[in-house]
Amino acid sequence: MTRAESPPPIPAEWLWGWDPTPGIVSVWAQPNGLAHVWRRSPESGELLREQARFRPWMLLDRLDDLAHLGDALAPDGDARAAVTWRELEGPGQLRYLVSAGDGHALSRAVLKGASKRLGRAVAHVRDLDKSELWSLPPEEQYLVATGRTYFRDLEFDQLHRLQFDLETTGLSAERSRVFMIAVRHPDGREEVLEAAGEGDAAEADLIRRLIATVAASDPDVIENHNLHGFDLPFLERRARKLGVRLGLGRLPELGLMPRGARRDQVRWVLPGRECIDTLDAVRRYDFAVRELPSYGLKAVARHFGIAPPNRELVPGDQIYSTWRRDPERVRRYATADVVEVAALARMLGGAAYALAQLAPRRYERLADAGAATGVIDPMLVRAYVRAGQALPAHESGDGTVHSGAALHLFACGVAERVVKADVASLYPSLMRTHRIGPKRDRLGAMLAMVDGLVERRLAAKSAAKAAAPGSAERFGHEAMSAAMKLVVNTAYGYLAAGGLTRFADVHAANEVTRRGRETLDLLCRELRARGVTLLEADTDGVYFAVPAQWTERTSAAWWPKSARCCRRSCSWSSRGATPRCSRTSRRTTGCSVTTGSSRCAASRSVRAARSRSARRSCGAPRRAC
């Protein structure tokens, strides 16, 4: 656990990288050291393609496994050596950055030495312990080494985005066929492709027409709802069965490429284009707000007001039979799907888009990645490699149990005029105020990133408010604010994640929750002293009932004083909302427990909000946001 009196200045390159190349919309790098980069000019919208050579690299804890190379192994700068190395500074275990002109040759050399050292055949670098070797996918090696990131100086609406949706005779790719494909082009045009018959030849022709349609529109991004769960796997299986090369990417000769993902065993990649599944954005959104009725496209579109009142609906098991007798109805149905996906992607996709301007990963990987291992870890790796510092290996911890947040249930019965006051972004504020960070973060990079992201988030929020409602400028600032909020609010979870994150530190996490419990207790004491009836306190917020004579003027008089009582524990701003009363009721049961749950909110202020409905509190903590 690290502490300091004041935060050190943060190098901007830790947040944004250092290469100013604008408008990168896709990167595809190969193990042979060749990177394909597609850029869209922010000024003209023209698509540019470039090829660049880079040296594939990895981090090792020793050079022993490469000793068999003899003179072919040399320090950096020796042009004659096949493999070169550079020792990084500091106490971290992964201290040798080794590189070669060809990544396959580098991996083979390491595996040969490791197999000899271990006395058994090691077939792949992923079979070696992470404390011995760390290797990234080729495109992430390229982005970390060059300091490049996606979408610099490019607005979301400048992306060329295409949506497509399959209509099939059934759900089994082995027994069913594709009979219709709805397409929404980047310019907003809508098109429906249909099979001209029932057999293999007609379906193969339909898939080829889709490939030609995508090639002609040449989108940077392909989107759909459940794209990775249904459309791409179904399409890949049908194309393979029919003998059609599925060249939907900008390198069509590569076809579809598999990659591992967080939720699915395999996701398909289209080299040169980014595949965005709006289901990922919906899950991420609902993880924070817990308000969606379901994750299906139709339900989500209705929830957000995207679907028009006369939206055509057809039961899923009746789509094919309906098409055979009323094809126009199914065309309207399928077209509505892609139109809603386009709107949903714009509404919820801004955070992932903004994250791609920060983290050295492909846009599509950030769209389905967790914020800790998927965003914070890559940014920390880039900072350490850039600074020439050795990386610590993952550690499982010393057995210390993580102590969580406080949950107090003070009263039972029905309460009226219920108000909630909470400390927004409590844990990040505590980390910043008390300089609580991971002990093994020798650079102090994580706290520096949190500092920088909070400051820039406030600037982005201010810029969004100043921009015209509905404008691309406002959307961009709001997206950046949301992305930074996501990363900042994950910082505490990163500390508490045990061996899952590189710089995990349960002692630092426990210090954060200890101070959080102190802050919550202090807030409860101050509220009780002001004559309110406490109902429940959980992590960073308190529900309480106010007297019948409570008015807006009353709250305005004492609320700022109550907020000031906690300023020695957290960083506060004076932008707190005024508590409001409602005649809704809240049923509570009396007990007091400490739980392992954690919860965080959105900005550094004290907020109060009306209770919208009666809630039953049964002693279980609310789900974390």
Sequence and secondary structure as in RCSB ss.txt:
>XXXX:A:sequence
MTRAESPPPIPAEWLWGWDPTPGIVSVWAQPNGLAHVWRRSPESGELLREQARFRPWMLLDRLDDLAHLGDALAP
DGDARAAVTWRELEGPGQLRYLVSAGDGHALSRAVLKGASKRLGRAVAHVRDLDKSELWSLPPEEQYLVATGRTY
FRDLEFDQLHRLQFDLETTGLSAERSRVFMIAVRHPDGREEVLEAAGEGDAAEADLIRRLIATVAASDPDVIENH
NLHGFDLPFLERRARKLGVRLGLGRLPELGLMPRGARRDQVRWVLPGRECIDTLDAVRRYDFAVRELPSYGLKAV
ARHFGIAPPNRELVPGDQIYSTWRRDPERVRRYATADVVEVAALARMLGGAAYALAQLAPRRYERLADAGAATGV
IDPMLVRAYVRAGQALPAHESGDGTVHSGAALHLFACGVAERVVKADVASLYPSLMRTHRIGPKRDRLGAMLAMV
DGLVERRLAAKSAAKAAAPGSAERFGHEAMSAAMKLVVNTAYGYLAAGGLTRFADVHAANEVTRRGRETLDLLCR
ELRARGVTLLEADTDGVYFAVPAQWTERTSAAWWPKSARCCRRSCSWSSRGATPRCSRTSRRTTGCSVTTGSSRC
AASRSVRAARSRSARRSCGAPRRAC
>XXXX:A:secstr
 B  SS     HHHHH S     EEEEEE TTSEEEEEEE TTT  EEEEEEE   EEEES SGGGGGGGGGEEE
TT TT SEEEEE BSS SB EEEEES HHHHHHHHHHHHHHHHTS   SGGGS TTTEE   HHHHHHHHHT  T
TTT  GGGS EEEEEEEESSS TTT  EEEEEEE TTS EEEEE SSSSHHHHHHHHHHHHHHHHHH  SEEEET
TIIIIIHHHHHHHHHHHT     SSSGGG  EEE  SSSS EEE TTSEEEEHHHHHHHHHHHH   S SSHHHH
HHHTT S TT     GGGHHHHHHH HHHHHHHHHHHHHHHHHHHHHHTHHHHHHTTTSSS HHHHHSS HIIII
IHHHHHHHHHHHTB B       S      EEEE   EEEESEEEEEETTHHHHHHHHHT B TT TT HHHHHH
HHHHHHHHHHHHHHHHS TT HHHHHHHHHHHHHHHHHTTHHHHHTSGGGSTT  HHHHHHHHHHHHHHHHHHHH
HHHHTT EEEEEETTEEEEE  TT  HHHHHHHHHHHHHTTTTTS   S        S EEEE  EEEE S    
 SSSSEEEEE  S  B  S      
